[in-house]
Amino acid sequence: MNPHQKNQTDQPSLEALKAGDREAFAKLVDMYSPMIYRLAYRMLGDAHEAEDVLQETFMNAYRHLDTFEGRSSLKTWLYRIGANQALMRLRKRTPTLVSVDEEWQTDDGTTMARELEDWCCLPEDEFMTSEVHKQLELASSQLSSALNAVFTLRDLHGMSTRETAEILDISESAVKTRLLRARLQLRELLSEYFAERVEERFGD
């Protein structure tokens, strides 16, 4: 049995949660708190705000358990609440002034539809180091709230396009467009850092 299957097996039942079983809810909090905290911290870059989002997420979940119909998983539902709480805080910092879902145009007027496969010439094992992840998290804080949310869920938390769309309540095509924009902006923000890493690894 893989860890994902074990988590699903160990998850408290929806019936117990809706019945107000405090032990079941405490189990839910223990199970998903680390993931929700990481999500909030990566989106906000502030430990205190991440703690606040964590508390708000489970307070909201407790209040609205009776309205949860089980159409999505509890994990997706909690991620949606947490992401929305973090997004509200981000939007207060940097209000969105333009649509992030418009098609991106290249210099010759064609639509950019290709997803970015590689960010630079670094090999995969080098790209996935903890130091690079830290640089990505720092750079992602400079993205708009909408782009930050998609990038965090897709590239830092490994959510699928469908899961990300469900959590953020947007279309899958919007997820793809926002992820492309986020990656392009991050590539520009991190170009100097990656150039230095390439020089260190492959330079004379």
C-alpha positions as CSV (number, residue, x, y, z in Angstrom):
1,M,0.0,0.0,0.0
2,N,1.4,3.4,-1.0
3,P,1.4,6.4,1.4
4,H,-1.5,8.0,-0.5
5,Q,-3.7,5.0,-0.1
6,K,-2.8,4.8,3.6
7,N,-3.8,8.4,4.0
8,Q,-7.1,7.8,2.4
9,T,-7.7,4.7,4.6
10,D,-6.7,6.6,7.8
11,Q,-8.9,9.6,6.9
12,P,-11.8,10.2,9.3
13,S,-15.2,9.5,7.8
14,L,-17.4,12.3,6.5
15,E,-20.3,10.9,8.5
16,A,-18.3,11.2,11.7
17,L,-17.1,14.8,10.8
18,K,-20.7,15.9,10.0
19,A,-21.9,14.4,13.2
20,G,-19.6,16.7,15.2
21,D,-17.2,14.0,16.3
22,R,-14.4,16.1,17.8
23,E,-11.9,13.3,17.7
24,A,-12.5,12.8,14.0
25,F,-12.0,16.5,13.3
26,A,-8.8,16.6,15.4
27,K,-7.6,13.7,13.2
28,L,-8.4,15.7,10.1
29,V,-6.5,18.7,11.5
30,D,-3.5,16.6,12.3
31,M,-3.5,14.9,8.9
32,Y,-3.8,18.1,6.7
33,S,-2.2,20.9,8.8
34,P,1.3,20.4,7.5
35,M,0.1,20.6,3.9
36,I,-2.1,23.7,4.4
37,Y,0.6,25.5,6.4
38,R,3.2,24.8,3.6
39,L,0.7,26.0,1.0
40,A,0.0,29.3,2.9
41,Y,3.7,29.9,3.7
42,R,4.7,29.4,0.0
43,M,2.0,31.7,-1.2
44,L,2.5,34.4,1.5
45,G,6.2,34.0,2.5
46,D,5.3,34.9,6.1
47,A,5.2,32.4,9.0
48,H,2.7,34.4,11.1
49,E,0.3,34.8,8.2
50,A,0.6,31.2,7.3
51,E,-0.3,30.2,10.9
52,D,-3.3,32.6,10.6
53,V,-4.4,31.0,7.4
54,L,-4.0,27.6,8.9
55,Q,-6.4,28.5,11.8
56,E,-8.8,30.2,9.5
57,T,-8.9,27.2,7.1
58,F,-9.9,24.8,9.8
59,M,-12.3,27.2,11.5
60,N,-14.1,27.7,8.2
61,A,-14.0,24.0,7.5
62,Y,-15.6,23.2,10.9
63,R,-18.3,25.8,10.3
64,H,-19.2,24.6,6.9
65,L,-18.9,20.8,7.2
66,D,-22.7,20.5,7.0
67,T,-22.6,22.0,3.5
68,F,-19.8,19.8,2.2
69,E,-21.4,17.3,-0.2
70,G,-18.4,15.1,-0.9
71,R,-18.2,16.0,-4.6
72,S,-14.5,16.6,-4.2
73,S,-12.1,15.0,-1.7
74,L,-11.7,16.5,1.8
75,K,-8.1,17.2,0.8
76,T,-9.2,19.3,-2.3
77,W,-11.9,21.0,-0.2
78,L,-9.4,22.0,2.5
79,Y,-6.8,23.2,-0.1
80,R,-9.5,25.3,-1.7
81,I,-10.4,27.0,1.6
82,G,-6.7,27.5,2.5
83,A,-5.8,28.9,-1.0
84,N,-8.8,31.3,-0.8
85,Q,-7.7,32.5,2.6
86,A,-4.2,33.1,1.3
87,L,-5.4,34.7,-1.9
88,M,-7.5,37.2,0.1
89,R,-4.4,38.3,2.0
90,L,-2.3,38.5,-1.2
91,R,-4.9,40.6,-3.0
92,K,-4.8,43.1,-0.1
93,R,-1.1,43.5,-0.7
94,T,-1.1,43.6,-4.5
95,P,-4.5,44.2,-6.2
96,T,-4.8,42.6,-9.6
97,L,-4.9,45.4,-12.2
98,V,-5.0,43.3,-15.4
99,S,-6.5,39.9,-16.5
100,V,-4.0,37.1,-16.1
101,D,-6.0,34.9,-18.5
102,E,-5.5,36.9,-21.7
103,E,-3.6,35.0,-24.4
104,W,0.1,35.9,-24.4
105,Q,1.4,37.4,-27.6
106,T,4.9,37.0,-29.0
107,D,6.7,39.9,-30.8
108,D,5.5,38.7,-34.2
109,G,1.9,38.7,-33.0
110,T,1.4,34.9,-32.7
111,T,-0.2,33.4,-29.6
112,M,2.0,31.7,-27.2
113,A,0.4,28.3,-26.6
114,R,3.4,26.1,-25.9
115,E,4.0,25.1,-22.3
116,L,7.5,25.8,-21.0
117,E,9.2,22.4,-20.6
118,D,12.7,23.5,-19.4
119,W,13.6,26.6,-17.4
120,C,17.3,26.4,-18.1
121,C,20.0,24.0,-19.1
122,L,20.6,22.7,-15.6
123,P,19.9,18.9,-15.2
124,E,16.8,17.8,-13.3
125,D,18.6,16.7,-10.2
126,E,20.4,20.0,-9.9
127,F,17.1,21.9,-10.5
128,M,15.3,20.2,-7.7
129,T,17.7,21.0,-4.9
130,S,16.4,22.7,-1.8
131,E,18.4,25.8,-2.6
132,V,16.7,26.1,-6.0
133,H,13.3,25.5,-4.3
134,K,14.0,28.3,-1.9
135,Q,14.9,30.7,-4.8
136,L,11.7,29.7,-6.5
137,E,9.6,30.4,-3.4
138,L,11.3,33.8,-3.0
139,A,10.7,34.7,-6.7
140,S,7.1,33.5,-6.7
141,S,6.3,36.0,-4.0
142,Q,6.8,38.7,-6.7
143,L,4.1,37.2,-8.9
144,S,0.5,38.4,-8.8
145,S,-1.8,36.5,-6.4
146,A,-3.5,34.6,-9.2
147,L,-0.2,33.4,-10.8
148,N,1.3,32.7,-7.4
149,A,-1.6,30.4,-6.4
150,V,-1.4,28.4,-9.6
151,F,2.4,28.1,-9.5
152,T,2.4,27.0,-5.9
153,L,-0.3,24.4,-6.3
154,R,1.0,23.0,-9.6
155,D,4.8,23.2,-9.4
156,L,5.5,23.3,-5.6
157,H,2.7,21.0,-4.4
158,G,2.4,18.8,-7.4
159,M,-1.3,19.2,-8.0
160,S,-2.7,18.2,-11.3
161,T,-4.3,20.7,-13.7
162,R,-7.7,19.4,-12.9
163,E,-7.1,19.5,-9.1
164,T,-5.7,23.0,-9.3
165,A,-8.7,24.2,-11.4
166,E,-11.1,22.6,-8.8
167,I,-9.3,24.2,-5.8
168,L,-9.2,27.7,-7.4
169,D,-12.6,27.4,-9.1
170,I,-11.3,28.3,-12.5
171,S,-11.2,26.4,-15.8
172,E,-8.3,24.0,-16.7
173,S,-7.4,26.2,-19.6
174,A,-7.1,29.2,-17.2
175,V,-4.8,27.0,-15.0
176,K,-2.6,26.3,-18.0
177,T,-2.5,29.9,-19.1
178,R,-1.6,31.2,-15.6
179,L,1.0,28.5,-15.1
180,L,2.7,29.4,-18.4
181,R,2.7,33.1,-17.4
182,A,4.0,32.3,-14.0
183,R,6.9,30.2,-15.4
184,L,7.8,32.8,-17.9
185,Q,7.9,35.5,-15.3
186,L,9.9,33.3,-12.9
187,R,12.3,32.4,-15.6
188,E,13.0,36.1,-16.2
189,L,13.3,36.8,-12.4
190,L,15.7,33.9,-11.9
191,S,17.7,34.2,-15.1
192,E,20.7,35.7,-13.4
193,Y,20.6,33.2,-10.6
194,F,20.5,30.2,-13.0
195,A,23.2,31.7,-15.2
196,E,25.5,31.8,-12.2
197,R,24.6,28.2,-11.4
198,V,25.4,27.1,-14.9
199,E,28.7,28.9,-14.9
200,E,29.6,27.3,-11.5
201,R,28.7,23.8,-12.8
202,F,30.0,23.9,-16.4
203,G,32.4,26.9,-16.5
204,D,36.0,26.5,-17.0
